[in-house]
Amino acid sequence: MSKNNLKKIRENMLLSKSELARKAGISPLTIDRIERGFPCRVDTKRKIIQALGFKVSDKAKVFS
């Protein structure tokens, strides 16, 4: 299980899992799994980072 800041960042931006999932083009279930620490593909991380408005180079802010 990998630690990440996704839930904290998403909640600080007042986004629901569904809203973030729609912006990122992935399923809310995927967002839920990642927030609980399950691994995901690099492509999925990139979509989430961009949907949050970060640059890919800022990935350490979301995924440690």
Secondary structure, 3 states (H helix, E strand, C coil): CCCECHHHHHHHCCCCHHHHHHHHCCCHHHHHHHHCCCCCCHHHHHHHHHHCCCCHHHHHHHEC
